[in-house]
């Protein structure tokens, strides 16, 4: 059953060739986040792509990701190789608590506009990092 559901989700419309479900297109939106010219920065395309996975990026969070903390995030992205798989031995060092992928996820997750508003969220942070390659960072657990 799982393969059948996955095939249906990833299938294209036979008449138009377009994705049937927006989420199945998220990592290819705008050419993908692993294109050389944008591989080590977040772009507006990245934020829009993540919304295809039914998550919301608030305006204030977008400002932090794209502007206020863009240099910090870019520096961490440069430490995460493109095309690394979760099955590769090197991934352990990347996702360890002191690894660059973990640090980047924590930094994105911690963006909080005011004490009255919530952070960007664990799942959204993980999905945003997932836009970079196949996979660039694992999705966060669904516990918050």
C-alpha positions in Angstrom: 0.0 0.0 0.0 2.8 2.5 0.9 4.4 2.2 -2.6 1.0 2.7 -4.3 0.3 5.9 -2.2 3.8 7.2 -2.9 3.4 6.6 -6.7 0.1 8.4 -6.7 1.5 11.3 -4.7 4.5 11.7 -7.1 2.5 11.0 -10.3 2.1 13.6 -13.0 -1.1 14.6 -14.7 -1.2 12.6 -18.0 -2.5 15.5 -20.0 -0.4 18.4 -18.7 2.6 16.6 -17.2 2.2 18.8 -14.1 2.4 17.5 -10.5 -0.9 16.3 -9.1 0.0 17.4 -5.6 2.0 20.5 -4.8 4.1 18.8 -2.1 5.5 16.3 -4.6 7.1 19.3 -6.4 8.6 21.1 -3.5 12.2 20.1 -3.9 12.2 21.0 -7.6 10.4 24.3 -7.3 12.5 27.1 -8.8 15.0 24.6 -10.0 15.7 23.2 -6.6 17.7 24.5 -3.6 20.8 22.6 -4.6 21.5 24.7 -7.8 25.1 26.0 -7.6 24.1 29.6 -7.7 21.8 29.3 -4.7 23.0 26.2 -2.9 24.4 28.0 0.1 21.7 30.6 0.8 18.0 30.7 1.4 15.9 32.4 -1.2 12.2 33.4 -1.6 11.8 30.3 -3.8 12.8 28.1 -0.8 10.2 29.7 1.4 7.5 29.4 -1.2 8.5 25.8 -1.9 8.1 24.9 1.8 4.5 26.2 1.7 3.8 23.4 -0.8 4.2 21.0 2.1 1.3 22.7 4.0 3.4 24.7 6.3 3.2 28.4 6.9 6.1 30.8 6.9 5.2 34.0 8.8 6.4 37.4 7.5 8.7 38.0 10.4 10.3 34.5 10.0 10.9 35.2 6.3 12.7 38.4 7.1 15.0 36.6 9.5 15.7 33.8 7.0 16.2 36.0 4.0 17.7 39.1 5.5 18.5 39.6 9.2 20.3 36.2 9.7 21.0 35.3 6.0 24.8 35.5 6.4 24.8 33.3 9.5 22.6 30.7 7.8 24.6 30.8 4.7 27.8 30.2 6.6 26.2 27.1 8.2 24.9 25.9 4.8 28.4 26.0 3.3 29.4 23.4 5.9 26.8 20.9 4.7 27.8 19.1 1.6 25.4 18.9 -1.3 24.0 15.4 -2.2 24.9 13.8 1.2 22.5 11.0 2.0 21.2 10.0 5.4 22.9 6.6 4.7 26.4 8.2 4.2 28.8 7.7 7.2 29.6 11.4 7.2 26.0 12.4 8.0 26.5 11.6 11.7 28.9 14.5 12.2 26.6 16.8 10.3 23.5 16.1 12.4 25.3 15.7 15.8 24.3 18.3 18.3 27.4 20.3 17.5 27.2 19.6 13.7 26.4 22.4 11.2 23.1 20.9 10.1 21.9 20.6 13.7 23.1 24.2 14.5 21.3 25.5 11.4 18.1 23.7 12.3 18.3 25.0 15.9 18.9 28.6 14.7 16.0 28.5 12.3 13.7 26.9 14.8 14.6 29.5 17.4 13.5 32.5 15.3 10.8 34.1 17.4 9.5 37.6 16.7 8.2 38.4 20.2 7.4 36.5 23.3 3.7 36.5 22.3 4.4 34.6 19.1 5.7 31.2 18.4 9.0 30.1 16.8 9.2 28.9 13.2 8.5 25.4 14.4 10.4 22.1 14.4 8.6 20.6 11.3 8.8 23.8 9.3 12.5 24.2 10.1 13.2 20.6 9.0 11.2 21.0 5.8 13.0 24.2 4.9 16.3 22.4 5.3 15.0 19.5 3.3 14.7 21.7 0.2 18.5 21.7 -0.1 19.4 18.5 -1.9 18.4 14.9 -1.5 18.3 15.0 1.5 20.3 17.8 2.9 18.8 17.5 6.4 16.4 15.0 7.9 12.9 16.1 8.8 12.4 16.8 12.4 10.2 14.5 14.5 6.6 15.3 14.6 6.6 16.1 18.3 6.4 19.9 18.0 
